Amino acid sequence: MSLFFSFIVFLFGLAVGSFLNCVIYRLQIGKSFFTGRSFCPHCQHQLSWPDLIPVLSFIILKGKCRYCQRKISLQYPLVELATGLLFLLMFYYHLAFFNYLLAGFLIVIFVYDLKHYLIPDKVIYPAIVLTLIYDLWKSDFLWKSDFLISAFGAAAFFLAIVLISQGKWMGVGDIKLGFLMGLMLGWPNILVGLFLAFMAGAIIGIGLIARGKKTMKSEVPFGPFLIAGTLVALFCGQQIVNWYLNFL
């Protein structure tokens, strides 16, 4: 892997991460992210280009707005770095360009659900439609595709949990995200993604309860765990499946 191209991909990821931060914030306030200049969420002052350099501006400004001196959320550099590293990993694994686009949707869902306990329809529906189109482009027989079967299977699994718990354990957004996971991963990688998500959710949930941060009745967003499981399965799902079968 060329060091130069790796650096370019990483920089591109940082820039995309900066845009994703804008998307996340404007989704929250109900404002279009296609129009208008970036502005400080506290004082509403329009930001100039020295304020918008991914990660570097945050460091130079010491995590504060240049104009009102209020703190800038750590979300901004973290999302930028995460996007850059994720794009670099995709470049290393030689994934198709479509996966870079889909990664943007997943990062927005991850952060938005983590902050607001909600998976926005404005993000999940376009992601599902684009993935369906991509799967159709890859296969002339989408209705026979393991991706479509995995999508409906995962959605049905989450629907059953929602119905059994009357919405106390899972939300409708998780059903939609499960459908997207199936379209992305196919069979048997969808099993890897779901298993990792539930394992991580259980471990972190128990840890939060042990530390007194949550109780058994507390609500915990599950979307971030599903997305983390999806990304791991996307990169090394088949290796995990092969390891498990050899272990048996």
N, C-alpha and C positions, 0 to 999 in steps of 0.2 A: 504494500500500500504506500503510495507516494506521500512523503511528509508534506510537500507543498499542497497537494490536493486535499489532504486531511485537514490542514490548517484552513483552507478556503471553505471547506464544508463546515468546520466548527464555527467560523465567523458567520457564515450564512445562517447556521442554527441560532447563534446569539441574536442576530437581527430578527429572525422569525420569532424568537422568544419574546423580544421587545414588542412586536406586533401582537402576540398572543396576550400579553399583559393588558394591552389596550382593549382587546376583544373582551377579556374577562371583566374589566372595570365597566365598560360601556354596556355589556349585557346586564350588569347589576343595576345601572341607573336608567336602563331602557333607551339608550341613545345609540344611533348608528355608528359603527366603527369604520364605515367606508368614507365618511365625510368629516371635515373639521380637523384642526390641528390638535396635537396632544396638549394637555394642560394638567396643572397640579390638582389633584383631587381635593386638596384642602383649601387653597386660596384661589383656585380656578385660573391662575395666571398661565398664559400661553407659554409653552416651553420652546426654547430655541435649540438648534442642533447640538451645542455643547452639553445640553441637559439630557440628551437622548442617546448618547453612546452606550450601548449595552455594557453592563457591569462596570465599565471604567468610570462613567459619570457618577454612579453610586459611590464608588471609592473616593473620587476626587471631591465630591460634595459631602463626604463623610456621612452619608445616609440621610441628608437633610435637603429640603427644598431650597434652592438658591434664593427664592423670593420671600417666603414666609418663615423659613427656618424650622418648619415642622418636620418630624421624622418621616422618611420614606419607608414604606413597608419592605421587609426582607423578601417578600414575595417576588418583587421585581427582579433582583439579580439572581435569585434562586431559579425562577422560571426560565430566565435567559440561559443560565448555565446548564440547566437540565435539558433544555431543547438543543443546545450546542452539543452536549455529550451524547444525547440520543441520536442526533443526526450523524455524529461521528461513528457511533456503533452501527448504525444502518449502513453507512458507507463501508465499514469494515466487513460486514456480512453480505455486501453486494445485493442489498434488497432493492426492489423496483422503486422507481421514483414515487409511485402512488403511495407507498408506505410513509414517505416523508409528509405527504399531505394529510394522511390519516393520523399521523402522530400529532399534528397540530390540533386536530379535533380532540384527541384523547387527552392532551395536556390541558386544554380548556375545561373539559369535563372533570378531570382530576381535581384541579384547583377550585373550580366553581362548586363542586359537590362538597369538597372539604370545607369551604368557607360558608356555604349557604344551605348545605344539606338538600341540594336539589340538582337534578340533571336537566339542563335547559333543553327544551324541545327544539329551539332554534339551532342547536348544535348537533344533537343526536340524530334528528331526522335527515339533515343533509348528509351526515356521515353514513347513515344506512343506505340512502339512495345511491351515493357515489360508490359505495362498496358493492352494492348489487350490480351496478353498471360494470364495474371492474371485473367482478366474477363472471358476468355474462360475456364480457369481452374475452376472458380466458377460456370459457367453455361454451360450446354451442348447445349444451344440454344442461342449462342451469337447474331445471326442475329435478334432474337426477343427480345434481352435484352434492357431494358430501358437505360442502359449505352451507348450502341451503337447509339440508337436513339437520346439521349441527345448530344452525341459527334457530330453527323452530323448536328443536329439542331443548336448547338452553332457555329460550323464552318460556316454553311450557313448564320447565323446572321452576323458574322463578315465579311464574304465575301461580303454580300450585302452592308455593311458600306464602305468597301474598294472600291467597284465598284461605289457606289453613290458619294463618296468623291474623287474618282480618286487617292486614296492612301494618301490623306491629313489628314484624321482623324485617320486612322488605317493602320497598315502594315500587310504584309503577315504573319509575325511571330505571330501576334495576332490570325489569323485564326487557325494556328497549335496549339497554346496554348489553344484556345477555344475548339478544338477537344479533347485535353488531359483533360481539365476540365470536359467535358461531360463523358469521360471514367471513370474518378475518382469519380465523384459525382452522376451521374445518375439523375433520375427524382424523386422528384421535386427540389432536392438540387442544381442542376445546376442553377435554377432560383435565388436561394439565393446567390450563388457565384457571378453571373453576376450583380445582383442588388447591392450588397455590393461594388463590384469593381467600378461600375459606380458612385455610391453615393460618395465613398471615393475619386475617381478621380475628381469629380466635386467640392467637398468641398476644397480639397487641391489645385486644379487648380485655383479656385476663390481666395483662400488665397494668392497664389503666385502672382497673378495679382494685388491684392490689395496692396501687399507689394512692388510692382514694380520689382519683380524678374523675372516675365514672362509677355508676352503680349498675346493678343488673337491669334497671329500668331505663337507663340513659340511652339516648339515641346516638348512634354512631354511623356516619356516612359510609356506605359499603362500596360506592363507586370507585374511590381511589384504590381499594384492594383488588377490585375486578380489573381495573386498568393495569395495575402492576402485574397481576397474574397474566394478563393478555400479552404484555410486552415480553415477559420472560418466556412464555410459550412461543411467541413469535420468533424469538432468537434461538432458543434451544429446546423447543417442545419435543421434537423428534428424538433428540439425544436423550432426553429424560425418559421418554417412552421406551426407547431401546434399552437404556440402563435398567429400567424396571422389569422389562421382559427377561433380560439376561439374569437379573437378580432372582427371578422366580425359577 
